């Protein structure tokens, strides 16, 4: 009798233990896995590292320091594409299949991004593009799984045209011979309505000798009447501003360009009064999010946040906003439904994903280099005007 009673008690306790354990086993909260694929090394390493810093700071800010959304932990898996398209493509496939990433962010290079787009479509998972710029990413190479917080070539071009598209201005362009440069010049040409473009010069992305290209630019511009400008569209290594050493002033030729990272813009101070348009400059935005970013970046890194830091931060804000809308549900179709037309805060103010191509509509900044800028010091840029999304007619280039 005792043995039967003992056996029944053991069975009862075992059943009770299973019942109590069941919520832990079946109700276990799944982490949200985010693959961040960017150029930790390679020609765009400086840009990639800034993006990573901004992305992690943005996740911290957007989640109030918890790194949690809807009770789920955000886990970031970092991968280095080295700026190589084939590597980026394979890393994204591995992130989706092997790491079970719910969503991916990146990459730095436009060439890598274009290689990655079909992978997102194949796995039916979202790729949030930041900061690759080429128009074709949200243009003719786009698919519905692609969203982009980074600006595109048209946004760069149209905002720069604000500063240069005036009567009597003749322009020649200098750009890198790959997707970023060619898409950028195409968009710039489309945005120019009044000025005249007489030459396009494309040099290898890793060019260090600009002499021959500069001479061709000079030859095309030197005999033109009125204001003459070389518009430079360049990213990464190399210093195209060396063309100024060829005594452009002798021919009355100016240089103009868009914004860049702070170390690259030190050279801007050699050209007081030079105008252009930038995606971001830490002193231009006065909103609460940018104030937090600037303050905390100074506290942690003893320097202001840079161009791509703001981009990574914006990507994090978009991601967390989307996950909050779905209450942490990472199902792709729910995320797409929530993100199309979604507005979210960033260090640049409010951005909105356009429904037609998932490109983030955002402000750009018309700047002028201070007349009193000191050579060798941090770029001294003054804000001429915030160019708001409504002020830019950004073409829809996809085939949706």
N, C-alpha and C positions, 0 to 999 in steps of 0.2 A: 504494500500500500504506500509506504513511504517513498519507494522508488518511483512509483507511478506519479505520485504528487510532485516529486522533485522534477521529473521529466516534463510534466505539464507546465511547471513554473519556468523551467529553462526555455521551453518552447514559447511561452507567453512573453518572457523578457526579450527573446530573440526577435519575435514579431514586432514588439514595441520598439526595439532598437532600429529595426528596418524602417518602421513608419517614421520615426524621428529623423532618421538619416536621409529619407527620401527627398525632403525639400532641399537639402544641401546638394544632393547628387543631381536632381533633375532641375532645380531652380538656380543652379550656379550661373553667375553673371559672366557673360563672355566679354573679353577685352575687345576694344575697337582697334584694329591694327592699321596703321598708316605707313605706307612705304614712301620715304622721301628719297628720290633718285636725283642726284645733282652732281656737279663737277667739284668733288672734293679735291681733285687734282686735275692737271691739264691746263690749257690756255685760258680758261675762264674760271680758274680756281678762286680768284678773289671775289668774283660775283657769287659763286656757289657758297662760299663760306658765309658771306653776308646773309644770303637767303636762309641758310640753316639757322643762323643766330636769330634772325627776325622771326622765323617760323616757330622756334621754341619759345621765344618771348611772347609771341602772339597767342600761342596755346595757353601759356601761363596767365596772360591777361584775360583771355576770353572765358577761361574756366575758373577765374577767381583764385588761381593758385592751386587748385585741386587736381588738375589734369584728369578730370572726370566729367562725363556728360551722361545724364540720366542714369547715374549709378554705375556707369561703365568706365573702366580705365582706358585712357588713350595711350597706346603703345606705338612709338615711332621707330621704324626700322630704316636705318640709313644705308644707302648704297651709292658707290662712286662710279659714275659712268665715264669718267676721265675725258669727257667731251667727245666720245666715240659713238657714232650712231648705232653700229651693230651691237656694241656692249650695252648701251642703254636699252635697246630692244630686248635683249636676252635677260637683262636684270629685271625689267618690268614683268616679263612672262614668269620669271622665277618668283617674283614678289606675289603675283596673283595665285600661282599654282602651288608653289612650295611653302611660302610663308603665310598663305591664306590672308593676304592683305585685303582689307575691305575697300580701301580707296588708296590711290597713289597721288603724289604731289611731285612736280618737277616737269622737265629738267631745266638746266641752265641754257644749253645751246639749242638754237632753232633746228639745226640739222639733226640733233638727237631727238628732239620732240617729234619731228616729222616721221622718224623711224618708229617711234613708239605709238603713234596714233592707231595704227591697225591692230596693235596688241590689245589696247583697251576695248576696241570693238569686238575682237575675237573672244575675249573673256567676259564681255558685257559688264565691265567694271569702270567706274569713273576715274579719269585722269584729270586732276586739277592742275593746269599748266601755269607754272610760275618759275622763272620769269621769261622764258623763250618768247621772242617778239614777232617772228615772221607772220605776215598776214595769212599765209596759206594754212596755218595751224587752225584758225577758226574760219578759213576760207575754203578753197577747193579741195583741201585734204581733210577737212573736218568730218567728224561723225558725232552722233548724239551723246556719246559718253564723254565728250571733251568739254570742259569748262575752263575758262582762263581768267585769273585775277590780274595777271600781268598786262601791261598795255600792248597793243599791236602796232605794226608798222604804220598803219593809217593814222592812229592817234598821235604817234610821234611826228609824222609828216605834216598833218594838218595843223598841229599846234606850232611847229616850226615855220610853216608857211605864214602864220600870223605875223611873224617878225620880219619876213623877207619879201612877201608878195606885194610889191609896190611898183607903181609906174616907173620906168626908166632903170630898173634893176636887171642886170644880166647875171646869170648864175651858171656855174659848172659844179658838178658833184664829184666827190671822192669817197668811195665806199669799198668794203671788202667784197671779194668775189665769191659769195655764198649766199644762202637763203636770207640771212639777216640784211646784208647789204643790198642785194638786188630787189627784194620785196620793199625795203625801205625807200629806195630811190624811185621805184615805180609809184608808190603811194605819194611820195613827195611831188613828183611830176604831176600827178592827177590833182593834187591840192593847189598847185600854183595856177592861178588864173590870170594874173596881170604881168608878172615878171617874165623874163625870157630865159629858158634853159638852153645852153649852146653845146654842152659836152657832158658825158658821163665817163668817169674814170674808175675802173675796177682793178684792184690790186689783190694779191694773195692775202688770205686772212692772217697769215703770220709774217707779213712783209715788215722789214725793218729799214729798207732803202727806198725812199720815196722820191728820189731825185728825178728819175725818168718820167714818172707819172706827173710830178709837179710841173716839169717843163712842158708837158703836153697841155696841162691845164692853163699855164701861163700863155702859151701860144694861142689858145682859143679865146682867151679873155683880153689880152693886152691891148688890142686895137678896138675893143668895143666901147661905145660911148656910155656916159652915165656911170652909175654905181656898179661896181663889179665885185662879185662875191664867189668864193669857193665854199660850198657847203659840205662839211665833213660828217660822214656817218660811219663810225668806227666803234668796235668793241674789243676788249681784251688787250693783248700785248701789242707792242708797236706804238710809235708816237708820230702820227700823221702831221702833227703841228710843226714838225721839223721843216715842212715846206716853207714856213715863214723865213727860214734862213736864206732862202733864195731871193731875198729883198723884194717881196711882193709889193711893198709900198712904192717902189720905183715905178711900178705899172699901175698904181692906184687900185690894187686888188686887196679886198678884205677877206677875213676868214669868219665863218659862222658855223655853229654846231649845236647839237642838243646836249642835254645834261648827261652826267656820267658819275662814277663814284668819286668821292672826294680826292683821293690821291691823283686820279687822272685829271681832275679839274684844276690842280695847282697851276698848270700851264695857262689856264684861262686868264690869270692875272697879268699875263704878258700882253693881253689884248683888251685894255680898258675900253668900255663902251660896246664891246661885242654883245650881240643879242642872240637868243635862241629860246628853246622851250625845253623844259625838263619834266620828267615823270615825278620827281620828288627832290626836295631840298629841305633839310630838317627845320630851317627857320621860316618856311613859308606857311605851313598849316598851323592854325591856332586852335584846333579842336581838342577835346579832352583826351582822346585816344593818342594823338600825337604828343601831347604834353606828357602823358605817362611813358610813352616810348622814349622820348628824348631824355626825360629825367632819369629813368631806370637804366638806360644805356650809358649815360654819363656815370652813374653810380657804380655800374658793374665793369665798364670798359674804359672809363676815363676819356671818352670821346663821344661825339654825336653819332646818332644812327645814320647810316648811309643809304644810298639809292636802293640797293637790293635788300637791305635790312627791312625797309618799309614794305617791299614786295612780299617777302616771306611772312611778315606780320599780317599783311592783308589776306594771304592765302589761309592762314590759321583762323582768322576771323570769319572768313567765308565758310570754312569747314565746320567750325563749331556752331555757327549760326544754322547751318543746314542740319546738323545732327540734333540740335535742340528742336528744330521744327519736326523732325521725325521721332522725337523722344528716344534717340539713340538707336533707332532702327537703321541698319546699314544696307537694307535691300535696295538694289540699284534703282529700280523704278520709282520707289518712294523718294529716294534722294533726288532723282531727276525732276520729279514733280514738284518737290519743295524748292529746288534751286532755280528753276526757270522763272525769271522775273523777280528773283529774290534780291532784296536790298540788304546791305550789311555795313557796319561801321568799319573804318580803316583809318590809319594815320593821315590819309589824304581826304578824309570826309567820307560821305556815303558813296558806295559803289553799288551798281545794279547789274545782274546778269541779264543781258538781252536774250529774250526767248528764242529769237531766230537762229542765233549762232553761239549762244552762251558766252559771248565776249563781255567782260565787265566794262560798263560805261563809267567813266571816271574823269576827274579834273586833270588838267595839265597846267604847267606854270610857265608863262612868258617871263624870262629873266633878262637882265642886263648886267654885265660885269661893271662893278663900280669904277668910276673914273680914277679913284684914289687907290685902286687895288695894288697891293705890294707883291712884287715877284717873289716866288718861293713860299709864300704864305698860303693858308687855306683859301680856296676860292671865295672871293667876296662877291656874292650874287645879290642883286636887289630884285624884288618882285615887281614886275611891271603890271601884270594882270593874271588873275586866275582864269584859265580858260575852262569853262564848265562844260559838262557833257552836251548841254543844249546848244552850245556855241559851235559844236563840231558835227558835221554831217559824215559820220563814219559809215563807209559802204558795207553792205552785207554781201560777202563774196562766196558764200557756200551755195550748194545746189540742193538745199533742203526742199 
